[in-house]
Amino acid sequence: MSDIANIKLSNAQIAWRAAQDIEDGSYVNLGIGFPEMVARYQVAGRKAIYHTENGILDFGPAPAPGQEDWDLINAGKKAVTLNPGAAFFHHADSFAMVRGGHLDVAILGAFEVAENGDLANWSVGKSGVPAVGGAMDLVHGAKRVAVITDHVTKTGAPKLVERCSLPLTGVGCVTRVYTSLAVVDIEGGRFVLREKLAAISLGDLQAVTGATLNLDGPVADLIVPEL
């Protein structure tokens, strides 16, 4: 089996790949933590309008160190800047946008994704978080839900599984997963492999995936820049 640790994509490279699929003019919400990185890799010539649950629409890149205005933060408490025409609004109005179907894309992290599109991205306990938060609204309010994640856990267990064992964030909501080894669509209750790293064989990729990877035509090489 390939040495996954030596061939897998970095978080930055996974975020870059996800950013390539954000269409011009899309309204986008990025989950707290790793997904926030996607905004760094907006495709040249395209404009994405980023939304954050705490009440900003069309925020810009992070400010230079030392230039932060801590009244301007995203939902993850990270400092942001504002693009011309940016808007502020009440927390309740922000969730009305989410629940009203006004977001084109939500990109979230995950502990587990099931082949039927179920998502588990929160947990309880000593290292967990106290509640699911706004993710449960995002996964059913956004028109498209994508996940970015390592392909396996820190202990090597699959994160793409037949059925989630952790508390669900949403049911049947995920349509595409960008992992450190592959790009996988969820169609008709099954995983469909679209892209994989050339350095890993289909057999080795299947061995670290907890459900069947189906093929629907040629599988493209997953190619990303050095970041």
N, C-alpha and C positions, 0 to 999 in steps of 0.2 A: 504494500500500500504506500502511496505517496506520503511524504512527510508534510502534512498539512500546515504545520506551523511555519515551514520555510517557504511555502508557495502562496499562502492565502493573502488576500488583499488587506491593506490597512483600512482603518475606519475612514480616513480621508478619501481613499480610492473608492470605497463603497458609496460614500456620499457623493463623490463626483459622478459615478455612474447613474445614481438616482436622479441627479440634477439634469442629466441629458434628456430625460423624458418629460420634463416640465414644459408645457407648451407656452408660447408667447401669450401674454395677457391673462395667465391663470391666477386665480386667488388661492393662496397656499397657506396651510398651517403646518408648522414643523413642531414635532413633539419635543419635550424637554430633554436636554442632554445631547446624546450623539446625533439625533436628527437635525438639531440646530446647525450642524456643520454643512448641511446641504446648501444653505444660502451662500456660502463662500464660492460655490462653483456654478453660479448662474451662467448659462450659455450666452456668449457674446451675441448681441443683436436681438436677444429676447428679453422681455420684461415680465418678471413675476411680481405680483403684489402680495406681500407677506402679511399675514394676520396673526395676532397673538391674543390669547383669551383674556388677558388683563386689560385689553382695550386700545390697541393700536392697529391701524391698517396702513400698510406701505412703509414699514420701517426699513432702514438701510443697514449697511454693514456696521460691525462693531467699531467703536471709536478707537483711536490710538491710545496706548497706555498713558495714563495720566490726564487724558482728555474726557473721561467719563462724566456724564451728567446722570447722577443716580436717581433722578426723577424720571429718566427715560430707560425703562428696562422691559425685557420680554417676560413671558410667563415663567421662565427658568431663572429669573432675577439676574440675567446677563445684561450689561449695558448695551444699548443700541443707539443708532442715529436715526434721523428722519429724512425721508425723501421729500422733495417738493410736492405739496398737496396731501401729505400724510394727515390722517384723521385720528382724533381721540374720541372715545365713547365709553359709556358705562359698562361695567362687567356684564350686566344683564343683557344689554344690547349686543355685546360681543357674542354671547351664547345664543341670542336670537338669530344672529347671522349664521352660526354653525347649524342650529336646529332647523333653520329655514331653508337649508340646502344651497346657501350662497357661496360655499367653498368648492373649488374644483378638485383640490387635492389635499389630502392629509398624509403626512409621512411620519411614521412612528417607529419606535423601537419595539422589541419583543423578547419575551422569555420563550414563548412557544407559538408556532403557527400551525394549524391543522390543515389537512388537505381539503377540507370543506370550507376553508376561509375563516374559521374561528380564530380569534386572537386572544392570547393571554400576555399582557404586558405590565401587570402589577402583581404584587404578592403581599403577604402579611408575615408577621414574625419579626425576629430580631433584625434582619437585614432588609426587610420589606418596607413598604410605604403604608400609611394608615388607611388609604382608600384609593379607589380607582381614579378619582379626579375627573377632569374634563375629557379624558380620552374616550369615555363611553359615549359622549355626545359627538365627538369628532368622527368616530368610526361609523356612525349611522347618519351623520349630517353631511359629510363630504361626499362628492360625487364619485371620487376614486380614493381608495385607501391603499397605500403602499407601506411596506415594512423594510427597514434596513437593519441588518443584524449579522453577527458572526454566524457561521453555518452550524457551529456546535458550541456547547457550553464550555466553561473553563475546565471541566472534568472530561470533556470529549463526548458528552451525550448529545444526541441530535436535538436541534431546535425546531426542525421541520418534522412534524409527527402526524400519525394517523388521527389521533384525538388529543386535545389538550388535557393535561392533568392538573393544571393550575387554574385559579379563578379566572373566568372569562371577562375580557373587556368588551367584546362584541361577538355576535354570532354571524357567521357567513359574510364577513365584511371585507376581508383582505382580497385583493385581486392580483397583486404582484409582490414578490419578495426579492430584495437585492441582498445577497449574502456575500461573505468573504470568498466564496468559491463559485457562485453561480447566480444566474437570474432565473427565477422560477415564477411562472404564472399559475393562478388557480382558476381552473375552468371546469365546470360540470362536476364539482366535488372531487377533483384530482389535481395533483401537481403536474404541470407540464414544463419540462425543461426547455428554456429558450437559449441560454448562453452558459458556458462553463469555461473555467480556466483551461487552457490547452495542456498545462502541466499535470492535470489530474484526469485519469481515465473515467469513463462512465461508471465502470464497476466500482472504483474506489469512491467516487462521489456517492453512489447509491449506498455504499457501506456505511457512510456517515450521515445518512438521511433516514428518518424514522418512518417513512412511507414511500410507496412506489413513485419513482420519477418516470412519468410518461413522456413519450416522444411524439411530436406532431409535426413532422418534417425535420429538416436539417437543424442541428444544434450549432449555433454560431460560437466562435471564440469570444470569451469575455476579455476585452482589451481595454486597458485604462492607462493613463499616463503615470509616470513616476511623480509622486507628490510628497 
